[in-house]
Amino acid sequence: MSNLQSKVSKYDEPQRAKKAGIYPYFRVLESGQDPEVIINGKPVLMFGSNSYLGLTSHPKVKEKAIEAMKKYGSGAAGSRFLNGTLDIHIELEERLADYVGKERALAFATGFQSNLGAIPTLIGRKDLGIIDEQSHASIYDATRLSFGRILKYRHNDMDSLEKVLSANSDGEVRMIITDGLFSMEGDIAKLDKIVELAKKYNASVLVDDAHGLGVLGANGSGTANHFGLNGEVEVIVGTFSKSLASVGGFVAGSEELINFLQHHARSMIFSASLPPASAASVIAALDIIRDEPEQIEKLWDNTHFAINMFKELGIDIGNSETPIIPVYVRNNEKVFIMTKMAYEAGIFVNPVISPAVKPEDTLLRFSLMATHTHEQIERAIGTLYEIGKKLEVFE
């Protein structure tokens, strides 16, 4: 047996979880990302999706994707840098820049690649990056690719951020990096305070708004808009795989910033460009968001309904104030058991354990869509409550 095979053979955690009947990953869906999905021929209420506006199955999105496939084919067959730039990419980037209030935008093949392209490119050897400790994995991986110095501050703790800034005056470029809406905790970055500190200590701000787009701000245009700070946040990173009903991502900023990224961001230059059907899907989603504002209103109605019900039942959901609601279990084994029992009762939720969260903060990630009904939400929360009571997770 080779050393490589010996190394990978020692990893048997999934096998042990499967043997115990509590393995919760790679569940195969036989339908679209709707409020009710089909798994193993069984209807299950979906409370684990990032399709916050429920647009992945919208007829207009499907129609535009099919039209693009017929016109352009299945892919661009090359990098944006060389032969892979289509006119639909330019249209998409113009729409995105206008949506988030920036001069220009640059599309990437995935949201993960957007951070991998922007952060190492903008934070060089003589620069300093400061990130929220609960930042998304793509931010952590992007900072590892950077030749600059990278520091962390405690989650959404402005005193901690200021201590880091005041104690580290080096760096030709000093950049504060944060999620806009945190994907596990469901809380919103204190962007107004972050911008104040950035001005005080001569730093720039990058916001990864993967989960904020379609949720926060006017017409869902994001966290910076939510705080009225479009002009104060220099770099906005976004993702298409949540509210925008597709796959891919983008970086938005000034004309000069996008010009710089176009010619330096390795994850864009050395990757094939976004498939045309994906680009068309995002454009269609932006049209729907503009023309049907009731979608976002319904999402927030569902959010307030669910948060109120969780609180009335005395369930710990931390500081969530958005459609992402963490149900804290604080026990790895019980997280997996609750996930299994919920599925058996027809409810799909996502288990979240370390390293996605701290070991003492393990949780069930309960996420809402605009297309959920109050009856579905009530059934799901009631089911989780009964399961939690049986397992002595909830008092």
BALOBA-1460 file (C-alpha; in Angstrom, 3 decimals):
// residues 395
<rec num="1" residu="m" x="0.000" y="0.000" z="0.000"/>
<rec num="2" residu="s" x="1.392" y="3.435" z="-0.930"/>
<rec num="3" residu="n" x="1.860" y="6.149" z="1.674"/>
<rec num="4" residu="l" x="-0.932" y="8.101" z="0.015"/>
<rec num="5" residu="q" x="-3.323" y="5.155" z="0.116"/>
<rec num="6" residu="s" x="-2.333" y="4.486" z="3.724"/>
<rec num="7" residu="k" x="-3.095" y="8.091" z="4.634"/>
<rec num="8" residu="v" x="-6.553" y="8.206" z="3.058"/>
<rec num="9" residu="s" x="-7.482" y="4.733" z="4.308"/>
<rec num="10" residu="k" x="-7.117" y="5.852" z="7.913"/>
<rec num="11" residu="y" x="-9.951" y="8.347" z="7.504"/>
<rec num="12" residu="d" x="-13.061" y="6.431" z="8.494"/>
<rec num="13" residu="e" x="-15.315" y="8.980" z="10.245"/>
<rec num="14" residu="p" x="-17.966" y="8.897" z="7.488"/>
<rec num="15" residu="q" x="-18.023" y="5.109" z="7.551"/>
<rec num="16" residu="r" x="-18.518" y="5.064" z="11.329"/>
<rec num="17" residu="a" x="-21.351" y="7.619" z="11.073"/>
<rec num="18" residu="k" x="-23.010" y="5.578" z="8.311"/>
<rec num="19" residu="k" x="-22.747" y="2.430" z="10.406"/>
<rec num="20" residu="a" x="-24.416" y="4.280" z="13.292"/>
<rec num="21" residu="g" x="-27.151" y="5.443" z="10.920"/>
<rec num="22" residu="i" x="-26.541" y="9.167" z="11.479"/>
<rec num="23" residu="y" x="-24.491" y="10.196" z="8.410"/>
<rec num="24" residu="p" x="-26.189" y="13.435" z="7.216"/>
<rec num="25" residu="y" x="-24.270" y="14.471" z="4.085"/>
<rec num="26" residu="f" x="-24.633" y="14.061" z="0.319"/>
<rec num="27" residu="r" x="-28.362" y="13.391" z="0.536"/>
<rec num="28" residu="v" x="-29.587" y="12.991" z="-3.037"/>
<rec num="29" residu="l" x="-32.451" y="15.212" z="-4.171"/>
<rec num="30" residu="e" x="-34.681" y="14.070" z="-7.012"/>
<rec num="31" residu="s" x="-36.318" y="17.476" z="-7.566"/>
<rec num="32" residu="g" x="-35.537" y="21.178" z="-7.701"/>
<rec num="33" residu="q" x="-34.744" y="23.424" z="-4.726"/>
<rec num="34" residu="d" x="-38.363" y="24.052" z="-3.832"/>
<rec num="35" residu="p" x="-40.031" y="24.353" z="-0.393"/>
<rec num="36" residu="e" x="-40.829" y="20.653" z="-0.715"/>
<rec num="37" residu="v" x="-38.274" y="18.331" z="-2.325"/>
<rec num="38" residu="i" x="-38.181" y="14.627" z="-3.137"/>
<rec num="39" residu="i" x="-35.547" y="12.382" z="-1.536"/>
<rec num="40" residu="n" x="-35.717" y="8.608" z="-2.090"/>
<rec num="41" residu="g" x="-39.189" y="9.113" z="-3.493"/>
<rec num="42" residu="k" x="-40.337" y="10.789" z="-0.278"/>
<rec num="43" residu="p" x="-41.602" y="14.414" z="0.038"/>
<rec num="44" residu="v" x="-39.508" y="16.415" z="2.503"/>
<rec num="45" residu="l" x="-39.881" y="20.059" z="3.558"/>
<rec num="46" residu="m" x="-36.671" y="21.865" z="2.568"/>
<rec num="47" residu="f" x="-35.251" y="24.134" z="5.266"/>
<rec num="48" residu="g" x="-31.641" y="23.728" z="4.227"/>
<rec num="49" residu="s" x="-31.501" y="25.663" z="0.959"/>
<rec num="50" residu="n" x="-29.767" y="28.954" z="0.150"/>
<rec num="51" residu="s" x="-32.381" y="29.803" z="-2.487"/>
<rec num="52" residu="y" x="-33.760" y="32.565" z="-0.283"/>
<rec num="53" residu="l" x="-36.129" y="33.973" z="-2.902"/>
<rec num="54" residu="g" x="-37.040" y="30.568" z="-4.305"/>
<rec num="55" residu="l" x="-36.034" y="31.583" z="-7.834"/>
<rec num="56" residu="t" x="-34.146" y="28.469" z="-8.946"/>
<rec num="57" residu="s" x="-37.416" y="26.979" z="-10.227"/>
<rec num="58" residu="h" x="-38.948" y="30.228" z="-11.454"/>
<rec num="59" residu="p" x="-40.280" y="29.812" z="-15.035"/>
<rec num="60" residu="k" x="-38.553" y="33.007" z="-16.253"/>
<rec num="61" residu="v" x="-35.173" y="31.810" z="-14.983"/>
<rec num="62" residu="k" x="-35.576" y="28.444" z="-16.704"/>
<rec num="63" residu="e" x="-36.734" y="30.090" z="-19.939"/>
<rec num="64" residu="k" x="-33.761" y="32.478" z="-20.123"/>
<rec num="65" residu="a" x="-31.287" y="29.691" z="-19.350"/>
<rec num="66" residu="i" x="-32.711" y="27.565" z="-22.176"/>
<rec num="67" residu="e" x="-32.565" y="30.501" z="-24.617"/>
<rec num="68" residu="a" x="-28.896" y="31.098" z="-23.743"/>
<rec num="69" residu="m" x="-28.074" y="27.416" z="-24.168"/>
<rec num="70" residu="k" x="-29.658" y="27.437" z="-27.628"/>
<rec num="71" residu="k" x="-27.778" y="30.582" z="-28.681"/>
<rec num="72" residu="y" x="-24.317" y="30.035" z="-27.159"/>
<rec num="73" residu="g" x="-24.119" y="26.314" z="-26.456"/>
<rec num="74" residu="s" x="-23.145" y="24.742" z="-23.157"/>
<rec num="75" residu="g" x="-19.974" y="26.704" z="-22.411"/>
<rec num="76" residu="a" x="-17.542" y="29.383" z="-23.524"/>
<rec num="77" residu="a" x="-14.642" y="26.920" z="-24.005"/>
<rec num="78" residu="g" x="-12.008" y="29.192" z="-22.537"/>
<rec num="79" residu="s" x="-10.926" y="31.827" z="-20.072"/>
<rec num="80" residu="r" x="-12.406" y="35.307" z="-20.008"/>
<rec num="81" residu="f" x="-8.844" y="36.508" z="-20.534"/>
<rec num="82" residu="l" x="-8.621" y="34.869" z="-23.951"/>
<rec num="83" residu="n" x="-11.554" y="33.484" z="-25.974"/>
<rec num="84" residu="g" x="-14.185" y="33.042" z="-23.252"/>
<rec num="85" residu="t" x="-15.757" y="36.510" z="-22.990"/>
<rec num="86" residu="l" x="-19.294" y="36.559" z="-24.409"/>
<rec num="87" residu="d" x="-21.545" y="39.554" z="-24.823"/>
<rec num="88" residu="i" x="-23.873" y="38.047" z="-22.194"/>
<rec num="89" residu="h" x="-20.999" y="38.241" z="-19.669"/>
<rec num="90" residu="i" x="-20.661" y="41.964" z="-20.326"/>
<rec num="91" residu="e" x="-24.422" y="42.451" z="-19.982"/>
<rec num="92" residu="l" x="-24.384" y="40.543" z="-16.704"/>
<rec num="93" residu="e" x="-21.489" y="42.574" z="-15.295"/>
<rec num="94" residu="e" x="-23.160" y="45.859" z="-16.198"/>
<rec num="95" residu="r" x="-26.362" y="44.725" z="-14.473"/>
<rec num="96" residu="l" x="-24.458" y="43.598" z="-11.362"/>
<rec num="97" residu="a" x="-22.500" y="46.843" z="-11.077"/>
<rec num="98" residu="d" x="-25.720" y="48.836" z="-11.286"/>
<rec num="99" residu="y" x="-27.423" y="46.513" z="-8.774"/>
<rec num="100" residu="v" x="-24.802" y="46.975" z="-6.047"/>
<rec num="101" residu="g" x="-24.017" y="50.617" z="-6.855"/>
<rec num="102" residu="k" x="-20.499" y="50.260" z="-8.243"/>
<rec num="103" residu="e" x="-18.773" y="51.425" z="-11.408"/>
<rec num="104" residu="r" x="-17.871" y="47.974" z="-12.656"/>
<rec num="105" residu="a" x="-18.151" y="44.280" z="-11.848"/>
<rec num="106" residu="l" x="-16.211" y="41.196" z="-12.889"/>
<rec num="107" residu="a" x="-17.857" y="37.758" z="-13.042"/>
<rec num="108" residu="f" x="-16.154" y="34.564" z="-11.862"/>
<rec num="109" residu="a" x="-17.090" y="30.920" z="-12.425"/>
<rec num="110" residu="t" x="-17.914" y="30.375" z="-8.724"/>
<rec num="111" residu="g" x="-18.409" y="32.499" z="-5.633"/>
<rec num="112" residu="f" x="-15.469" y="30.735" z="-3.978"/>
<rec num="113" residu="q" x="-13.246" y="31.743" z="-6.888"/>
<rec num="114" residu="s" x="-14.366" y="35.360" z="-6.515"/>
<rec num="115" residu="n" x="-12.701" y="35.624" z="-3.106"/>
<rec num="116" residu="l" x="-9.745" y="33.527" z="-4.281"/>
<rec num="117" residu="g" x="-9.301" y="35.999" z="-7.113"/>
<rec num="118" residu="a" x="-9.842" y="39.260" z="-5.248"/>
<rec num="119" residu="i" x="-8.192" y="38.857" z="-1.852"/>
<rec num="120" residu="p" x="-4.718" y="37.520" z="-2.754"/>
<rec num="121" residu="t" x="-4.581" y="39.960" z="-5.670"/>
<rec num="122" residu="l" x="-5.411" y="43.026" z="-3.578"/>
<rec num="123" residu="i" x="-3.396" y="42.093" z="-0.462"/>
<rec num="124" residu="g" x="0.249" y="41.779" z="-1.479"/>
<rec num="125" residu="r" x="3.556" y="41.348" z="0.347"/>
<rec num="126" residu="k" x="3.547" y="44.800" z="1.929"/>
<rec num="127" residu="d" x="-0.143" y="44.778" z="2.854"/>
<rec num="128" residu="l" x="-2.322" y="43.822" z="5.818"/>
<rec num="129" residu="g" x="-5.637" y="41.968" z="5.826"/>
<rec num="130" residu="i" x="-7.897" y="41.828" z="8.902"/>
<rec num="131" residu="i" x="-10.759" y="39.332" z="8.877"/>
<rec num="132" residu="d" x="-13.710" y="38.493" z="11.098"/>
<rec num="133" residu="e" x="-12.995" y="35.145" z="12.792"/>
<rec num="134" residu="q" x="-16.318" y="33.753" z="11.516"/>
<rec num="135" residu="s" x="-15.562" y="34.581" z="7.893"/>
<rec num="136" residu="h" x="-16.513" y="32.112" z="5.185"/>
<rec num="137" residu="a" x="-14.076" y="29.340" z="4.252"/>
<rec num="138" residu="s" x="-13.411" y="31.024" z="0.901"/>
<rec num="139" residu="i" x="-12.098" y="34.096" z="2.728"/>
<rec num="140" residu="y" x="-9.830" y="31.964" z="4.911"/>
<rec num="141" residu="d" x="-8.490" y="30.063" z="1.908"/>
<rec num="142" residu="a" x="-8.018" y="33.287" z="-0.054"/>
<rec num="143" residu="t" x="-5.980" y="34.846" z="2.755"/>
<rec num="144" residu="r" x="-3.749" y="31.748" z="2.831"/>
<rec num="145" residu="l" x="-2.904" y="32.442" z="-0.803"/>
<rec num="146" residu="s" x="-2.013" y="36.043" z="-0.021"/>
<rec num="147" residu="f" x="1.603" y="37.080" z="0.549"/>
<rec num="148" residu="g" x="0.411" y="39.807" z="2.918"/>
<rec num="149" residu="r" x="0.062" y="39.632" z="6.694"/>
<rec num="150" residu="i" x="-3.357" y="38.394" z="7.873"/>
<rec num="151" residu="l" x="-4.892" y="38.986" z="11.321"/>
<rec num="152" residu="k" x="-8.288" y="38.132" z="12.836"/>
<rec num="153" residu="y" x="-10.719" y="39.930" z="15.140"/>
<rec num="154" residu="r" x="-13.468" y="38.429" z="17.281"/>
<rec num="155" residu="h" x="-16.778" y="37.911" z="15.537"/>
<rec num="156" residu="n" x="-18.617" y="41.192" z="14.984"/>
<rec num="157" residu="d" x="-16.681" y="42.685" z="17.939"/>
<rec num="158" residu="m" x="-15.752" y="46.262" z="17.122"/>
<rec num="159" residu="d" x="-13.545" y="46.681" z="20.202"/>
<rec num="160" residu="s" x="-11.538" y="43.685" z="19.050"/>
<rec num="161" residu="l" x="-11.290" y="45.095" z="15.515"/>
<rec num="162" residu="e" x="-10.085" y="48.452" z="16.786"/>
<rec num="163" residu="k" x="-7.447" y="46.793" z="18.987"/>
<rec num="164" residu="v" x="-6.097" y="44.962" z="15.952"/>
<rec num="165" residu="l" x="-6.109" y="48.120" z="13.837"/>
<rec num="166" residu="s" x="-4.484" y="50.326" z="16.483"/>
<rec num="167" residu="a" x="-1.761" y="47.785" z="17.276"/>
<rec num="168" residu="n" x="-0.824" y="47.162" z="13.648"/>
<rec num="169" residu="s" x="-0.057" y="50.325" z="11.748"/>
<rec num="170" residu="d" x="1.960" y="48.605" z="9.019"/>
<rec num="171" residu="g" x="0.701" y="47.785" z="5.569"/>
<rec num="172" residu="e" x="0.655" y="49.933" z="2.455"/>
<rec num="173" residu="v" x="-2.844" y="48.569" z="1.859"/>
<rec num="174" residu="r" x="-4.866" y="47.773" z="4.988"/>
<rec num="175" residu="m" x="-8.079" y="45.910" z="4.282"/>
<rec num="176" residu="i" x="-10.885" y="44.865" z="6.639"/>
<rec num="177" residu="i" x="-12.682" y="41.795" z="5.282"/>
<rec num="178" residu="t" x="-16.074" y="40.603" z="6.493"/>
<rec num="179" residu="d" x="-19.151" y="38.704" z="5.419"/>
<rec num="180" residu="g" x="-22.167" y="40.983" z="5.064"/>
<rec num="181" residu="l" x="-24.655" y="38.441" z="6.389"/>
<rec num="182" residu="f" x="-22.959" y="35.586" z="8.232"/>
<rec num="183" residu="s" x="-23.885" y="32.242" z="6.730"/>
<rec num="184" residu="m" x="-24.084" y="30.201" z="9.956"/>
<rec num="185" residu="e" x="-24.998" y="32.702" z="12.676"/>
<rec num="186" residu="g" x="-27.554" y="34.633" z="10.614"/>
<rec num="187" residu="d" x="-26.416" y="37.977" z="12.035"/>
<rec num="188" residu="i" x="-25.456" y="41.058" z="10.033"/>
<rec num="189" residu="a" x="-21.986" y="42.605" z="10.053"/>
<rec num="190" residu="k" x="-21.802" y="45.901" z="11.929"/>
<rec num="191" residu="l" x="-20.815" y="47.543" z="8.702"/>
<rec num="192" residu="d" x="-21.518" y="51.099" z="9.847"/>
<rec num="193" residu="k" x="-19.021" y="50.688" z="12.702"/>
<rec num="194" residu="i" x="-16.535" y="48.868" z="10.472"/>
<rec num="195" residu="v" x="-16.564" y="51.747" z="7.989"/>
<rec num="196" residu="e" x="-16.040" y="54.254" z="10.822"/>
<rec num="197" residu="l" x="-12.977" y="52.337" z="11.992"/>
<rec num="198" residu="a" x="-11.713" y="51.977" z="8.430"/>
<rec num="199" residu="k" x="-11.786" y="55.754" z="8.018"/>
<rec num="200" residu="k" x="-10.119" y="56.300" z="11.387"/>
<rec num="201" residu="y" x="-7.251" y="53.912" z="10.612"/>
<rec num="202" residu="n" x="-6.954" y="54.496" z="6.855"/>
<rec num="203" residu="a" x="-8.183" y="51.058" z="5.809"/>
<rec num="204" residu="s" x="-10.308" y="49.748" z="2.961"/>
<rec num="205" residu="v" x="-13.327" y="47.467" z="3.367"/>
<rec num="206" residu="l" x="-14.226" y="44.303" z="1.440"/>
<rec num="207" residu="v" x="-17.665" y="42.804" z="2.051"/>
<rec num="208" residu="d" x="-18.477" y="39.269" z="0.940"/>
<rec num="209" residu="d" x="-22.225" y="39.634" z="0.391"/>
<rec num="210" residu="a" x="-22.958" y="36.089" z="-0.745"/>
<rec num="211" residu="h" x="-25.909" y="35.754" z="1.631"/>
<rec num="212" residu="g" x="-26.878" y="39.439" z="1.787"/>
<rec num="213" residu="l" x="-27.796" y="39.858" z="-1.878"/>
<rec num="214" residu="g" x="-31.497" y="39.399" z="-2.480"/>
<rec num="215" residu="v" x="-32.105" y="39.717" z="1.253"/>
<rec num="216" residu="l" x="-30.809" y="43.033" z="2.610"/>
<rec num="217" residu="g" x="-31.050" y="46.579" z="1.258"/>
<rec num="218" residu="a" x="-33.302" y="48.204" z="-1.333"/>
<rec num="219" residu="n" x="-34.381" y="45.533" z="-3.848"/>
<rec num="220" residu="g" x="-32.053" y="43.131" z="-2.066"/>
<rec num="221" residu="s" x="-28.970" y="45.010" z="-3.270"/>
<rec num="222" residu="g" x="-26.977" y="44.040" z="-0.209"/>
<rec num="223" residu="t" x="-25.478" y="44.929" z="3.125"/>
<rec num="224" residu="a" x="-23.751" y="48.132" z="2.040"/>
<rec num="225" residu="n" x="-27.068" y="49.473" z="0.749"/>
<rec num="226" residu="h" x="-28.790" y="48.284" z="3.942"/>
<rec num="227" residu="f" x="-26.550" y="50.678" z="5.877"/>
<rec num="228" residu="g" x="-26.513" y="53.398" z="3.192"/>
<rec num="229" residu="l" x="-22.807" y="52.832" z="2.621"/>
<rec num="230" residu="n" x="-22.495" y="51.937" z="-1.075"/>
<rec num="231" residu="g" x="-19.868" y="54.611" z="-1.609"/>
<rec num="232" residu="e" x="-17.896" y="53.695" z="1.510"/>
<rec num="233" residu="v" x="-17.298" y="49.997" z="0.812"/>
<rec num="234" residu="e" x="-14.596" y="49.743" z="-1.834"/>
<rec num="235" residu="v" x="-14.987" y="46.068" z="-2.725"/>
<rec num="236" residu="i" x="-18.186" y="43.989" z="-2.839"/>
<rec num="237" residu="v" x="-18.005" y="40.261" z="-3.531"/>
<rec num="238" residu="g" x="-21.168" y="38.372" z="-4.418"/>
<rec num="239" residu="t" x="-22.411" y="34.898" z="-5.237"/>
<rec num="240" residu="f" x="-25.020" y="33.693" z="-7.714"/>
<rec num="241" residu="s" x="-25.815" y="30.402" z="-5.969"/>
<rec num="242" residu="k" x="-28.069" y="31.872" z="-3.290"/>
<rec num="243" residu="s" x="-30.787" y="34.419" z="-4.157"/>
<rec num="244" residu="l" x="-29.598" y="34.833" z="-7.749"/>
<rec num="245" residu="a" x="-30.635" y="31.320" z="-8.783"/>
<rec num="246" residu="s" x="-27.520" y="30.092" z="-10.547"/>
<rec num="247" residu="v" x="-23.843" y="29.377" z="-9.914"/>
<rec num="248" residu="g" x="-20.882" y="31.755" z="-10.084"/>
<rec num="249" residu="g" x="-19.850" y="34.978" z="-8.431"/>
<rec num="250" residu="f" x="-18.505" y="38.469" z="-8.954"/>
<rec num="251" residu="v" x="-16.393" y="41.280" z="-7.561"/>
<rec num="252" residu="a" x="-17.604" y="44.877" z="-7.865"/>
<rec num="253" residu="g" x="-15.755" y="48.137" z="-7.298"/>
<rec num="254" residu="s" x="-14.226" y="51.081" z="-9.093"/>
<rec num="255" residu="e" x="-13.212" y="51.102" z="-12.748"/>
<rec num="256" residu="e" x="-9.565" y="50.973" z="-11.688"/>
<rec num="257" residu="l" x="-10.071" y="48.113" z="-9.245"/>
<rec num="258" residu="i" x="-11.794" y="45.891" z="-11.807"/>
<rec num="259" residu="n" x="-9.159" y="46.721" z="-14.406"/>
<rec num="260" residu="f" x="-6.505" y="45.582" z="-11.919"/>
<rec num="261" residu="l" x="-8.339" y="42.329" z="-11.131"/>
<rec num="262" residu="q" x="-8.966" y="41.576" z="-14.802"/>
<rec num="263" residu="h" x="-5.221" y="41.413" z="-15.375"/>
<rec num="264" residu="h" x="-4.055" y="39.869" z="-12.082"/>
<rec num="265" residu="a" x="-6.774" y="37.636" z="-10.549"/>
<rec num="266" residu="r" x="-5.498" y="34.119" z="-11.196"/>
<rec num="267" residu="s" x="-8.758" y="32.306" z="-10.426"/>
<rec num="268" residu="m" x="-10.387" y="34.262" z="-13.262"/>
<rec num="269" residu="i" x="-7.519" y="34.289" z="-15.761"/>
<rec num="270" residu="f" x="-6.818" y="30.560" z="-15.483"/>
<rec num="271" residu="s" x="-10.410" y="29.277" z="-15.267"/>
<rec num="272" residu="a" x="-13.015" y="28.798" z="-17.954"/>
<rec num="273" residu="s" x="-15.611" y="31.528" z="-17.911"/>
<rec num="274" residu="l" x="-19.130" y="31.357" z="-16.513"/>
<rec num="275" residu="p" x="-21.425" y="29.153" z="-18.659"/>
<rec num="276" residu="p" x="-23.826" y="31.300" z="-20.701"/>
<rec num="277" residu="a" x="-26.933" y="29.594" z="-19.260"/>
<rec num="278" residu="s" x="-25.721" y="30.507" z="-15.760"/>
<rec num="279" residu="a" x="-25.185" y="34.133" z="-16.784"/>
<rec num="280" residu="a" x="-28.660" y="34.266" z="-18.316"/>
<rec num="281" residu="s" x="-30.179" y="32.805" z="-15.153"/>
<rec num="282" residu="v" x="-28.677" y="35.586" z="-13.042"/>
<rec num="283" residu="i" x="-29.922" y="38.284" z="-15.418"/>
<rec num="284" residu="a" x="-33.392" y="36.760" z="-15.242"/>
<rec num="285" residu="a" x="-33.226" y="36.644" z="-11.433"/>
<rec num="286" residu="l" x="-32.253" y="40.321" z="-11.333"/>
<rec num="287" residu="d" x="-35.248" y="41.112" z="-13.554"/>
<rec num="288" residu="i" x="-37.588" y="39.232" z="-11.215"/>
<rec num="289" residu="i" x="-36.181" y="40.935" z="-8.124"/>
<rec num="290" residu="r" x="-36.737" y="44.316" z="-9.803"/>
<rec num="291" residu="d" x="-40.226" y="43.521" z="-11.107"/>
<rec num="292" residu="e" x="-41.553" y="41.460" z="-8.184"/>
<rec num="293" residu="p" x="-40.516" y="43.186" z="-4.935"/>
<rec num="294" residu="e" x="-43.134" y="41.117" z="-3.123"/>
<rec num="295" residu="q" x="-40.692" y="38.194" z="-3.219"/>
<rec num="296" residu="i" x="-38.372" y="39.917" z="-0.727"/>
<rec num="297" residu="e" x="-41.339" y="41.129" z="1.327"/>
<rec num="298" residu="k" x="-42.576" y="37.528" z="1.614"/>
<rec num="299" residu="l" x="-39.105" y="36.340" z="2.642"/>
<rec num="300" residu="w" x="-39.054" y="38.839" z="5.503"/>
<rec num="301" residu="d" x="-42.606" y="38.004" z="6.516"/>
<rec num="302" residu="n" x="-41.526" y="34.359" z="6.790"/>
<rec num="303" residu="t" x="-38.400" y="35.377" z="8.688"/>
<rec num="304" residu="h" x="-40.273" y="37.349" z="11.332"/>
<rec num="305" residu="f" x="-42.854" y="34.570" z="11.663"/>
<rec num="306" residu="a" x="-40.181" y="31.918" z="12.214"/>
<rec num="307" residu="i" x="-37.995" y="33.948" z="14.595"/>
<rec num="308" residu="n" x="-41.025" y="34.815" z="16.741"/>
<rec num="309" residu="m" x="-42.048" y="31.164" z="16.913"/>
<rec num="310" residu="f" x="-38.554" y="29.992" z="17.875"/>
<rec num="311" residu="k" x="-38.398" y="32.594" z="20.618"/>
<rec num="312" residu="e" x="-41.880" y="31.776" z="21.931"/>
<rec num="313" residu="l" x="-40.778" y="28.142" z="22.285"/>
<rec num="314" residu="g" x="-37.616" y="29.196" z="24.111"/>
<rec num="315" residu="i" x="-35.279" y="27.758" z="21.452"/>
<rec num="316" residu="d" x="-31.790" y="29.292" z="21.382"/>
<rec num="317" residu="i" x="-31.227" y="30.941" z="17.984"/>
<rec num="318" residu="g" x="-28.433" y="33.261" z="19.074"/>
<rec num="319" residu="n" x="-28.343" y="36.708" z="17.460"/>
<rec num="320" residu="s" x="-29.990" y="35.767" z="14.178"/>
<rec num="321" residu="e" x="-32.073" y="38.507" z="12.595"/>
<rec num="322" residu="t" x="-32.339" y="37.145" z="9.052"/>
<rec num="323" residu="p" x="-33.662" y="34.157" z="7.051"/>
<rec num="324" residu="i" x="-30.645" y="32.166" z="8.294"/>
<rec num="325" residu="i" x="-31.590" y="30.862" z="11.727"/>
<rec num="326" residu="p" x="-29.140" y="28.759" z="13.787"/>
<rec num="327" residu="v" x="-30.826" y="26.293" z="16.147"/>
<rec num="328" residu="y" x="-28.097" y="25.773" z="18.750"/>
<rec num="329" residu="v" x="-27.653" y="22.186" z="19.926"/>
<rec num="330" residu="r" x="-24.089" y="22.472" z="21.298"/>
<rec num="331" residu="n" x="-23.468" y="18.733" z="21.053"/>
<rec num="332" residu="n" x="-22.026" y="17.044" z="17.942"/>
<rec num="333" residu="e" x="-23.751" y="13.700" z="18.381"/>
<rec num="334" residu="k" x="-27.152" y="15.249" z="19.104"/>
<rec num="335" residu="v" x="-26.796" y="17.477" z="16.029"/>
<rec num="336" residu="f" x="-26.545" y="14.369" z="13.855"/>
<rec num="337" residu="i" x="-29.320" y="12.545" z="15.708"/>
<rec num="338" residu="m" x="-31.658" y="15.535" z="15.416"/>
<rec num="339" residu="t" x="-30.880" y="15.835" z="11.700"/>
<rec num="340" residu="k" x="-31.774" y="12.172" z="11.182"/>
<rec num="341" residu="m" x="-34.952" y="12.368" z="13.264"/>
<rec num="342" residu="a" x="-36.044" y="15.549" z="11.484"/>
<rec num="343" residu="y" x="-35.521" y="13.904" z="8.087"/>
<rec num="344" residu="e" x="-37.511" y="10.872" z="9.173"/>
<rec num="345" residu="a" x="-40.303" y="13.281" z="10.132"/>
<rec num="346" residu="g" x="-40.121" y="14.953" z="6.709"/>
<rec num="347" residu="i" x="-37.958" y="17.991" z="7.555"/>
<rec num="348" residu="f" x="-34.606" y="18.733" z="5.884"/>
<rec num="349" residu="v" x="-32.162" y="20.838" z="7.929"/>
<rec num="350" residu="n" x="-28.377" y="21.074" z="7.765"/>
<rec num="351" residu="p" x="-26.101" y="19.928" z="10.606"/>
<rec num="352" residu="v" x="-23.210" y="22.300" z="11.326"/>
<rec num="353" residu="i" x="-20.272" y="21.207" z="13.442"/>
<rec num="354" residu="s" x="-16.634" y="22.251" z="13.874"/>
<rec num="355" residu="p" x="-14.699" y="23.585" z="11.979"/>
<rec num="356" residu="a" x="-17.613" y="25.449" z="10.359"/>
<rec num="357" residu="v" x="-18.438" y="26.728" z="13.863"/>
<rec num="358" residu="k" x="-16.719" y="26.490" z="17.226"/>
<rec num="359" residu="p" x="-17.100" y="23.066" z="18.926"/>
<rec num="360" residu="e" x="-19.320" y="24.609" z="21.613"/>
<rec num="361" residu="d" x="-21.568" y="26.232" z="18.982"/>
<rec num="362" residu="t" x="-22.728" y="23.229" z="16.946"/>
<rec num="363" residu="l" x="-26.143" y="23.838" z="15.424"/>
<rec num="364" residu="l" x="-28.865" y="23.004" z="12.959"/>
<rec num="365" residu="r" x="-28.939" y="25.573" z="10.169"/>
<rec num="366" residu="f" x="-32.581" y="26.416" z="9.476"/>
<rec num="367" residu="s" x="-32.959" y="28.615" z="6.384"/>
<rec num="368" residu="l" x="-36.059" y="30.161" z="4.884"/>
<rec num="369" residu="m" x="-37.314" y="30.824" z="1.380"/>
<rec num="370" residu="a" x="-39.865" y="33.348" z="0.197"/>
<rec num="371" residu="t" x="-41.846" y="30.417" z="-1.196"/>
<rec num="372" residu="h" x="-42.368" y="28.703" z="2.163"/>
<rec num="373" residu="t" x="-45.847" y="28.947" z="3.679"/>
<rec num="374" residu="h" x="-46.488" y="29.766" z="7.329"/>
<rec num="375" residu="e" x="-48.002" y="26.300" z="7.705"/>
<rec num="376" residu="q" x="-44.795" y="24.666" z="6.468"/>
<rec num="377" residu="i" x="-42.680" y="26.797" z="8.799"/>
<rec num="378" residu="e" x="-44.933" y="26.030" z="11.755"/>
<rec num="379" residu="r" x="-44.766" y="22.304" z="11.054"/>
<rec num="380" residu="a" x="-40.969" y="22.335" z="10.735"/>
<rec num="381" residu="i" x="-40.310" y="24.328" z="13.902"/>
<rec num="382" residu="g" x="-42.834" y="22.298" z="15.866"/>
<rec num="383" residu="t" x="-41.148" y="19.089" z="14.723"/>
<rec num="384" residu="l" x="-37.690" y="20.325" z="15.738"/>
<rec num="385" residu="y" x="-39.040" y="21.396" z="19.102"/>
<rec num="386" residu="e" x="-40.545" y="17.976" z="19.825"/>
<rec num="387" residu="i" x="-37.320" y="16.228" z="18.784"/>
<rec num="388" residu="g" x="-35.219" y="18.608" z="20.883"/>
<rec num="389" residu="k" x="-37.423" y="17.986" z="23.896"/>
<rec num="390" residu="k" x="-37.034" y="14.204" z="23.526"/>
<rec num="391" residu="l" x="-33.249" y="14.529" z="23.333"/>
<rec num="392" residu="e" x="-33.161" y="17.054" z="26.198"/>
<rec num="393" residu="v" x="-31.637" y="19.714" z="23.945"/>
<rec num="394" residu="f" x="-34.448" y="22.131" z="24.778"/>
<rec num="395" residu="e" x="-35.862" y="22.631" z="28.237"/>
